[in-house]
Amino acid sequence: MTAIENPIDRRAHPRFALPHQYTGITVQRLGSMTIGDLHGHVYDISESGMRLELDEALDVGSVVSFQVDLPLGHGPVTGTATVIWVNSAEDDPGPRRCALHVREYLTAGDHARLVRYLGDAQPCRAA
């Protein structure tokens, strides 16, 4: 069943699992007085979003910049995103899982690099 056929799944693009121990992400809060980058790992990704974990929680609704280092030498993908959910501290007492919805890619090349990776590497579809 595809995302379009399933009325409960509102995703615009299919998600693909990534080897999270090898797929690093750097996130920077935009419009915040907090200084510094946050580093973590991506669990799954699509053209329009991703699920990841960071050592610190982000605020739902906040806008961040990101750089995902795609595995297998496919290079980085950069852009901006909105935080759409963050697991509670009770559910995630350590690193905090969250999801980002991509607002835009820094360049058309960033988007093309992700699409090329998803086609070339043929990662497994995520649930």
C-alpha positions as CSV (number, residue, x, y, z in Angstrom):
1,M,0.0,0.0,0.0
2,T,1.5,3.4,-0.9
3,A,1.2,6.6,1.1
4,I,-1.4,7.8,-1.3
5,E,-3.6,4.7,-1.0
6,N,-3.4,4.8,2.8
7,P,-5.8,7.5,4.1
8,I,-4.0,7.5,7.5
9,D,-0.5,8.1,6.1
10,R,-0.3,11.8,5.1
11,R,3.3,11.7,3.8
12,A,4.0,13.1,0.4
13,H,7.0,10.9,-0.2
14,P,8.0,7.3,0.9
15,R,10.5,7.1,3.8
16,F,13.6,5.0,3.5
17,A,15.6,3.6,6.4
18,L,19.3,4.7,6.7
19,P,22.1,3.1,8.6
20,H,21.7,5.5,11.5
21,Q,25.1,4.8,13.0
22,Y,26.6,6.0,9.7
23,T,24.3,8.8,8.7
24,G,25.3,11.9,10.6
25,I,23.3,15.1,10.8
26,T,24.2,18.6,12.0
27,V,21.4,20.9,13.0
28,Q,21.5,24.5,13.9
29,R,18.6,26.4,15.4
30,L,17.6,29.5,13.4
31,G,16.3,32.6,15.0
32,S,17.4,31.5,18.4
33,M,19.8,32.9,20.9
34,T,21.2,29.4,21.4
35,I,24.6,29.2,19.9
36,G,26.2,26.0,18.4
37,D,25.5,23.1,16.3
38,L,23.7,19.9,17.4
39,H,24.9,16.6,16.1
40,G,23.0,13.4,15.8
41,H,21.9,10.5,13.5
42,V,19.2,10.1,10.9
43,Y,17.0,7.0,11.1
44,D,15.0,7.5,8.0
45,I,14.6,10.0,5.3
46,S,12.3,11.1,2.4
47,E,12.3,14.0,0.0
48,S,10.1,15.9,2.4
49,G,11.3,15.0,5.8
50,M,13.4,12.8,8.2
51,R,13.3,11.1,11.6
52,L,16.5,11.6,13.7
53,E,17.9,11.8,17.2
54,L,19.9,14.6,18.8
55,D,21.4,14.9,22.3
56,E,19.2,17.9,23.0
57,A,15.5,18.4,22.3
58,L,14.3,21.0,19.7
59,D,11.1,23.0,20.1
60,V,8.2,21.8,18.0
61,G,7.5,24.4,15.3
62,S,11.0,25.9,15.3
63,V,12.9,26.3,12.1
64,V,16.4,24.7,11.8
65,S,19.1,24.4,9.2
66,F,20.4,20.9,8.6
67,Q,23.2,19.0,6.9
68,V,22.8,15.3,6.4
69,D,25.9,13.3,5.5
70,L,24.6,10.6,3.2
71,P,26.3,7.2,3.4
72,L,28.4,5.5,0.7
73,G,30.1,8.7,-0.3
74,H,27.0,10.4,-1.8
75,G,27.9,13.6,-0.1
76,P,26.0,16.1,2.1
77,V,22.4,17.4,1.7
78,T,21.6,20.8,3.2
79,G,18.5,22.8,3.7
80,T,16.0,24.2,6.2
81,A,13.3,22.3,8.0
82,T,10.5,22.7,10.6
83,V,10.4,20.5,13.7
84,I,7.1,18.7,13.6
85,W,7.4,16.4,16.7
86,V,9.8,15.6,19.5
87,N,9.5,12.5,21.8
88,S,8.9,13.3,25.4
89,A,11.8,13.1,28.0
90,E,9.9,10.2,29.6
91,D,10.0,8.2,26.4
92,D,13.6,9.3,25.5
93,P,15.6,9.8,28.7
94,G,18.8,10.0,26.6
95,P,19.1,11.2,23.0
96,R,15.8,12.8,21.9
97,R,14.1,11.5,18.7
98,C,12.3,14.0,16.6
99,A,11.1,14.6,13.0
100,L,11.8,17.4,10.6
101,H,9.7,18.5,7.6
102,V,11.9,19.9,4.9
103,R,11.0,23.5,4.0
104,E,13.6,23.9,1.2
105,Y,16.9,22.6,0.1
106,L,19.9,25.0,0.0
107,T,20.3,24.3,-3.7
108,A,18.7,22.2,-6.4
109,G,21.8,20.1,-6.3
110,D,21.1,19.1,-2.7
111,H,17.7,17.8,-3.6
112,A,19.1,16.0,-6.7
113,R,21.8,14.4,-4.5
114,L,19.2,13.0,-2.1
115,V,17.0,11.7,-5.0
116,R,20.1,10.1,-6.6
117,Y,21.1,8.4,-3.3
118,L,17.6,7.0,-2.8
119,G,17.7,5.6,-6.4
120,D,21.3,4.4,-6.4
121,A,21.6,2.9,-2.9
122,Q,18.0,1.5,-2.9
123,P,17.6,1.6,0.9
124,C,14.8,-0.3,2.5
125,R,11.4,1.4,2.8
126,A,10.6,2.5,6.4
127,A,7.3,1.7,8.0
